[in-house]
Amino acid sequence: MRSLIFLTGFVAVSAHSALKPMADESMASISGQSGLTIDQNQRFTIDELSYTDDGNSLKLEGMRYSSQSDPLGTANTTHQVDIVPEGLRVRSLSSPAQFYINAVRIGNGASFGSLTLNYEGTTDLTVAGKPGGGIQ
């Protein structure tokens, strides 16, 4: 019932609103900010991840993704999406993060040891159109 009331209200409101053309003089005084910024904060743990094929298995135990400086803290990444003269640009800025695996096992055997990957950085991806269509 609530959906029907919301939909009826939305239709009633949208029936009274319309796009109106603006003169060039009015458009010249309007300013805004381009792009979209997404802030992502993550921390996760996985107790065990296993892959089995024909009775053989690979197990990754005690996996964690977190801040490099604080294993209980979050890793932060900011994604900026923008239209630039070259095309669509996505820039990702990663604060110091850590991906950790406590044990790597084949079957039920002894662990090969732990693995720690520390990283930070900036990634730029630009997608541009080609003359005549397509993506380059």
C-alpha positions in Angstrom: 0.0 0.0 0.0 2.9 2.4 0.8 4.3 1.9 -2.6 1.1 2.8 -4.3 0.8 6.0 -2.2 4.4 6.9 -3.0 3.9 6.3 -6.7 0.7 8.3 -6.7 2.5 11.2 -5.0 5.4 11.0 -7.3 3.2 11.1 -10.4 1.3 14.1 -9.0 4.5 16.0 -8.3 6.1 15.1 -11.6 2.9 16.2 -13.5 3.5 19.8 -12.1 7.2 20.0 -12.9 8.6 20.5 -16.3 11.9 21.4 -17.9 12.0 25.0 -19.1 14.4 26.4 -21.7 17.0 28.9 -20.4 18.4 31.8 -22.3 22.2 31.9 -22.9 22.5 34.9 -20.5 21.0 32.9 -17.7 23.2 29.8 -18.5 26.3 32.0 -18.3 25.7 32.8 -14.6 25.3 29.1 -13.6 28.3 27.3 -12.3 28.8 23.8 -10.9 31.4 21.1 -10.1 32.1 18.3 -12.5 32.8 14.7 -11.6 32.0 12.2 -9.0 34.1 11.2 -6.0 33.6 7.9 -4.2 35.3 7.3 -0.8 35.7 3.7 0.1 36.7 2.4 3.5 37.2 -1.3 3.9 38.4 -4.0 6.3 37.5 -7.6 5.9 38.6 -11.1 7.0 38.1 -14.5 5.6 38.7 -17.5 7.8 39.4 -20.0 5.0 39.1 -20.0 1.2 39.6 -23.4 -0.4 39.7 -24.7 -4.0 39.3 -28.5 -4.6 39.8 -30.3 -8.0 40.0 -34.1 -8.4 40.5 -34.6 -4.7 43.4 -32.1 -4.4 42.9 -28.9 -2.5 44.5 -25.5 -2.0 43.6 -23.7 1.2 44.2 -20.0 2.1 43.7 -19.4 5.8 43.4 -16.3 7.9 43.0 -13.7 5.1 42.7 -10.0 6.0 42.5 -6.8 4.1 43.1 -3.7 6.2 45.1 -0.6 6.9 48.9 -1.1 6.7 49.6 0.7 10.0 46.7 -0.8 12.0 45.4 -4.4 11.2 42.1 -3.5 12.9 41.8 -0.3 10.9 40.2 0.3 7.5 42.0 0.7 4.2 40.9 3.9 2.4 40.6 4.4 -1.4 39.1 7.5 -3.2 37.8 7.0 -6.7 37.4 10.2 -8.8 35.3 9.9 -12.0 35.5 12.8 -14.4 35.1 13.9 -18.0 38.4 15.3 -19.3 39.3 16.5 -22.9 40.8 13.0 -23.5 37.6 11.2 -22.5 36.4 9.5 -19.3 39.0 9.4 -16.5 38.8 7.2 -13.4 41.5 7.9 -10.8 41.9 5.8 -7.7 44.0 7.0 -4.8 44.8 4.2 -2.3 46.2 4.9 1.2 48.7 2.3 2.6 46.8 -1.0 2.6 47.7 -4.5 3.5 46.5 -7.9 2.2 47.6 -10.7 4.6 47.3 -14.5 4.4 48.2 -16.4 7.5 48.7 -19.9 6.0 48.8 -21.4 2.5 48.2 -25.2 2.4 48.1 -28.0 -0.1 45.6 -30.6 1.2 45.9 -31.0 4.9 49.7 -30.6 4.9 51.9 -28.1 6.6 51.6 -24.5 5.7 54.0 -23.0 3.1 54.0 -19.9 5.4 52.3 -16.5 5.4 52.1 -13.9 2.7 51.9 -10.1 3.3 51.3 -7.6 0.5 51.6 -3.9 1.4 50.7 -1.3 -1.2 49.6 2.2 -1.9 49.4 4.3 -5.0 47.4 6.0 -7.7 45.8 4.3 -10.7 44.6 6.3 -13.7 42.3 4.9 -16.3 41.2 7.0 -19.3 38.7 5.8 -21.9 38.6 7.8 -25.1 36.5 7.5 -28.2 38.0 7.0 -31.6 37.0 9.0 -34.7 34.3 7.1 -36.4 33.2 5.3 -33.2 34.6 2.7 -30.8 37.0 3.0 -27.9 40.7 3.4 -27.9 
